[in-house]
Amino acid sequence: MRLRDYRASLIVAALSGAFGAALVIGTGVMADAITANSLSSKDSVKITVLVVASVFFAIAVYVSAVVTANTVATVIAGRIREIALYRLIGAASSRLRLGIAREGLVVAAIGALLGTAVVFVAGLVIVPALVAGGVLPEATYTVADPLLIAPTAVTIAMGFLSSWAGSQRVGQVTPIQALGVAAADPTRRMSGARRVFAALFLVSGLVALAGGVVLGLTSPLGVLVGLVGGIVSFTGVVMVSPVLMPALLRLTGGLLGRGPVGRIAAANAVRYPERSARSMVGVVIGVTLVTMFAVASSTYVQMMLGIGDEHPEYAAEMDQVLTMTLAIFSGLFGFSALIAAVGLVNNLALGVIQRGPELGLLRTLGFTTRQIRRMIVAESLQMTLASTVFGVLLGIFYGWAGAQATLGAQLGQGLVVPTIPWAVIGTILGLALAVGVLASLAPSRHATRGSAVAALSAD
């Protein structure tokens, strides 16, 4: 097992385990704080906290599954010749897939246990500190919650299942590929069946999401319907990404200039749609999550302030609830940003390694080391810009829908206009572009290390 190939899966599994543990501990702490507080309707607020916690964890597990499946698919793309050799000597594709799924299980177990342990230890330190600082009221708080087993087990199970799903590409490798260049077919089109399923997921998901928003006006359970709709519709976006992402890249390709480096960088990003889609989906997921949480929290704050203006007697209680909620959302921002960075860095690095022969050919044709590096950075910037703008648009929509479905009935505000934190959006765009450039530096150095002839003959 080559653990370094699964670094992204390991980190994302650790984040999911930590996310789940933080939500279990945070939910218990908030429930205890609400019990100690004099805020009215505390029972309904406790139910809402539990529902929202389950929603957030479901989102984290879903993101982990998508990133893991993409990582496994990228790893397999770099092992085509090795897999083809196994097929040539008689190995069954199902056995090879099971071996890859086992690797995913081990990686998910290590990551989930590590993430859970870190958050548990942090909880033992942070909760008393928050009480001492006056952020939390005096009460008895439980950190060692038996429910911590649940998110850890779910993260491990999803790691195995998403690895199995990502390993389906093994069945597309033929034994004859052991005798040729180990490269995926860049011209392979998205199948008609996948297009149909993607359309069904998109349409049915959007309908369910709209139903969740409407139901959320009268019941806190609207968020569960909205969650299903959000996951199903976003799955449709992921399924159609090999067609959607190149279309977005064509809109940003002209920004790279008309020189040879810019033209080749723009053409490369579109020429290999599956590879570009795998790199971009991780960024889209991360940016969508960050934007979604930013818009949801801003909309939530605006709704709470409206209630505070109508009922000044609850001002103190409102301030404490807002403080706790925004602290949780701040943690969600951090998790989401890490997921985006991990997905981008991992896929860029693996993609450049797999393109060794292609980059070696460019060097033999006269491209300098500096031009190769500029080309890789330009590709990264193009993909990052397109996926960030798209992720921001998705995040605004999902953030508003999530806040509306979750809090429409709880706060009684009816349909509200989404509150968009433009400063946060600008920061997201700037940080994403900076991460895109930084993430491309190490792969660009790797691509120009050694002789062009050695790179041209690499497997």
N, C-alpha and C positions, 0 to 999 in steps of 0.2 A: 504493500500500500504506500503510495506516494502522498504523504499528508500535505506537502507543500502545494500540490495541485488543488487542494480543497481549503485553502486558507480563507477564502471568502465564505464558504459554507460554515467553517468552524467559527468565524467571527459572528456571522449572522445567527447561528444557533446559540452562541453565547449571549448575543443581544436579545434574542427571543426568550431564552431562559431567564435572563435578568429582567426583561420587560414583564414577563408573567409573574415573577416573584415580587417585583416592585408593585404591581397592581394588586396582588393578593395582600401584601403587607399594607399598602396604601389604603386599600378598601377597608381593612380592619381598623386602621388608625382613624380614618375619616368617620367610620361608623361610631367608634368610641368617642371621638370628639363631638359628633352630633348629639350623642346620648348625653354628654356632659354639658351641652349647650342648651340654652333656653329657646332656641329657634323653633317656631311653630312648624307644624306639618313635617316633623323630623322623620316620621315613619316613611312617608312617601319619598323624602329625600334619600333615606337609606336605601330604599328599593332602587331609586334612580342611580345611586352610586354603584350598586352591585351590577345593574344592567350595563351602565357605561363601562365599568371595568371589564366585563366580559366582552363587550364590543371592541375595546382597545386591544385586548389580548387576541381576539380573533383576527384583528387587522395585522397584529405583529406576526402571528403564525402564518397567515396568508402571505405576507411579504417574505418571510423566511422561506416558505415553500417555493415561491416564484424565483427568488434569487438562487436557491439551492439547485432547482431544476435547470436554470440557465447556466450555472457554474458547471454542473455535470455535463450538460450538452457541449459546453466549450471545451471541457477536458477531453471528452470523447472525440471532438473534432481534431484535437492534437494527437490522438492515439490511433488514428484510422489505420495506419500501416500495421501497428502492433496488433490491433483487433483483427485485421484482415489475415494476418499470419496465423492467429489462433483459429480463425474460421477455415483457413487453408488446410490445417492439420486435423480438422474434424470437430472442433469445439462448437457446441450448439450456442446459438445467440441467446437463448433463455438462460443458459448457465453463465455466460459472460455478463448478462444484465444483472443476474442475482449477485454476482461478485461485486459489481459496481454499487448495487443497492446496499450490500453489507458494508462497504466502505462508507457510504453515506450514513448508515446507522451508527457506526463507530464515531464518526466525526460529530454527528448530532448529539450523541450521548456525552462526549467529552465537553462540547460547547455548552450544552444545556446545564450540566452539573456545575461547570465552572461559573457560568453566569449567575445561577441560583445562589451558589455559595458566596459570591462576592456581594450580592445585594443583601443577603441575610446578615452578613457581618456588618455591612454598612448600616442596615436598619437598626442593629443593636446600638450603634453609635449615634446615628442622626436623630432618631425619635426622642431620646432623652435631651439632646441638644435643642431641639425645637420646643420642647416643653420648658426648658430652662430659659430660652430666649423669648417666651411668651407667644410664639406663633401658634402652639397648640395649648389648649386648656389643661389644667391639672386633671388627670384621669389615669386609669390603669390601662395600658396599651399592650396588646399581644403581638409580638413579632414572630415567634415560633409557631406559626399557624400550620396545622396539618394539611391545609389546602395547598401548601407549597408543592406538594407531590404532583398535583394535577397539571400545572403548566409545564413542569419538567417532563412528565410523561408524554404530554401532547406534543411538545417540541421534538422529543426523540422520535415519536411515531411519525410525525410529519417529515422529519429529516429522511427517514427510510422511504416513505411513500413518494416524496418529491424526487429523491435520487432514482427510484425505480421509474418514475415518469420521465425524468431527464435521460435515462439510459435507453429509451426506446429507439434512439438513433443507432444503437448497435445493430438492430435489424436491417438498417439501410446500408451497412457495410458489406461488400461482397468479397469473397476470397481473392478474386483477381486483382483487387486493389493492393494486395501485398506486393505485387510485381511492378506497380507504377508509383507515381508521385502521390503522397498522402495528402490529398486536398479535397475539400468538399466542392460539390458542383455549384459554382456561383450563379448559374443561370436557372437553377431549379425554381419553378414557380409555385406559389401557394396553391394547394389543391382546392378543387371546387367544394369538396366536403368540408374542409376547414373554413372556407369562406362562409358557407351556409351556417355552420355551427357558431362562428364568430358573430354573424348577424343575429342569430337567435339569442345568444348570450347578451349582446348589446341591447336589443329591443326589450327582451323580457326583464333584464336587469334595470333598465331605465323605468319601465312600468312599475316594477316593485319599489324602486326608490321613490317615485312619485307617490305611490300608495303609502309608503312609510311617512312621508312628509304630511300627507292628509290625515293619516291615522294619528300622527303625533300631535295634532291639534286637540285631540280629545283623550288620548291615552299615552302613558309613558312607554307602552310596548311598541309604539310606532318605530322606535329606534331599531328593534329587532328585524322588522320588515325592511327598514331602510338599510340595515347592515347587509342582509341577504342581497338586496338590490344593488348595493354598492360593490360587493364582491363579485357578483355575477356580471355586472356591466363592465367592471374593470378587467375581469377575465377575458371578456370579449375584446377589449382594447389590446391586451397582451397577445391574444390569438391572432389578431389582424396586424400586429406590429411589423412583420416582414413586408407588408404592403404599405402600411401607414408611415413608418419611420423613413423609408427612402423618399416618400413624397414630401415629408417635412425637410429632409436634407436638401432636396432640390431648391427649396425656398431660401436656404442659407448658404448654398454653395457659391453663389456669386460674391459673397462677402470676403472670400479668400483671395481675391485678385485674379488677374489673367495671366500671370507668369506660369512657367511649367510646374513649379512646386504647388501652387494653388490649384491649377487645373487637375493635376494628378490626384491631389488630396480630395478634391470634390468628387472626382470620378470614382475613386476607390470606395468612398463612403457609400455611394449608390450602387456600385457594381456588385458588392457582396451584401445583399439585403439581410440575410439571416445573421451574419456576423455583426453588422451594424445594429440590427434590432436587439441582439443579445446585450451589446454594450449600452445601448440607449435605454432599454427597459429598466435597468437598475437605477439609472438617474431619474427617469420619469417617476418611478415608484417613490424614491426618496423625496424628490421635490414635491410631488403630489401630497405626500404625508405631511411634510413640514408646512406647506401652504394650507392644507386642510386644517391642521391643528391651529395654525395662526388665525385663520378666518373664523373657525368654530369658537375659539376662545375669545376673540374680539367681539363676535356677535353675541356670545354668552354674557360678556361683561356689559355690553350695551343694554341687553335685556334686563340684567340685574339692576343696573343703574336706573332704568325706567321704573322698576318696582320700588327701588329706594326712594325715588322722587314722589311716588304715589303714597308710600307708607314710611314716613321718616322714623317711626318708632322702631323699625327693624334695621336701622342703619348700621349699628354696631355688629349685629349678627351677620348682615350682608357683607360687611368688610372682612370678617374672619373667613366666611365661606369663599369669598373671592380670592383671598390670600392663599388658602389651601388649594383651590382649583387651579390658579395660575401657576403655583409651584409644580403641580402635576403636569400641566401643559408644557412647562419649561423642560421637564424631563423628557416628555414626548418629543419636543423639538430636537433634543440632543440625540435620542435614539434614531430618529428619522434621518438626521444629517449624517450620522455614522453609516446607516444603511446605504444612503446614496453614494457616499465616498467609497465604501467597500466595493459596491457593485461596479463603479466606474474604474477604480484602480485595478481590480482583479481582471476584468474583461479586457481592458487595454493591454495589460501585461501579457496575458495569455494570447491575445490576438496578435501582438507583435512577434512573440516567440514562434507562433505557427506560421507567420509570414516570412520566415527566414529566407527561403529560396527566392521569393518575390523581391524582397529588398536587396538580396545579393545580386539579382539580375539588374536592378536599377543602378547599383554601384558599378557593375561591369560596363554599363552603357554610358557611364560618365558622371552620374550624380555624385556630388561630394558628400562627405559625412555631415556637413552643416545642412545641406539641402534635404537629406534624408530625415534629419532630426526636425527641421522646420515642417516637413510634410507630415510627420506623425503628430506634432503639436497642432498643426492646422486641422487635421482630421479630428483630433480630440476636441478642439474648440468648436468646430462645426457641429459635431454630435452633441456636445454639451449645451450649446446655445439652443439648438432645435428642441432637445428633450426638456430643457429647463422651462422654456416658454410654454411648451405643451403641458408640462407638469403643473405649472402655475395656474393655467386655465382650468385644468381638471381639479386641482386642489381648491380653487375658489368655489367651484360648483359643489364638490363633495363636502367641503367644510360647511357651506351654508345648509345643504340638505341634512347633514348630520346634526348640526345644532338645532335646526328646525324640528327634525323628527324626535330628537332627544328632549328638548326643552319646551316645545310648543305648548304641551298640556301642563307641564310642571309650573311654568311661569305665566301662562295665560296671556301671552302677548299676541297670539294669532300669527299670521304670516308677516315676517319682517324682512327688510332689505338686508342683504349680507353686509357686514362691516369689514371692509378690506383694509388691513394695516399696510399701507403703501410703503412705509419705511422698512418693514419686515420683508416685503416682496422685493424691494430693491436690494436689500442685504442678501437675500436668497440668490438672486441673479448674480450679484458680484462674487459671492463665495463659490457658487457653482462653477463659474468661469475660472476662478482662481484654482479650484480643486482640479478642474479639467486640465489646466496647464501643468500643474504640479504632478498630476497623475501620469502625464505623458513623458515626463523627463526621464524617469528610470527606464521605461521601455525603449525610449529613443536611444539612450546610451547603450542598452543591450543590443539593439538592432545594428549599431555601427561598431560593435566590438569584434575584433578579429578580422580576417581577410574576407574580401568579397567572394572569392572562390569557395572558401569553407562554408559561407552562408548559403551560397547557391546550391551546394551539394548536400545541405542538411536535410534530414528526414522531416 
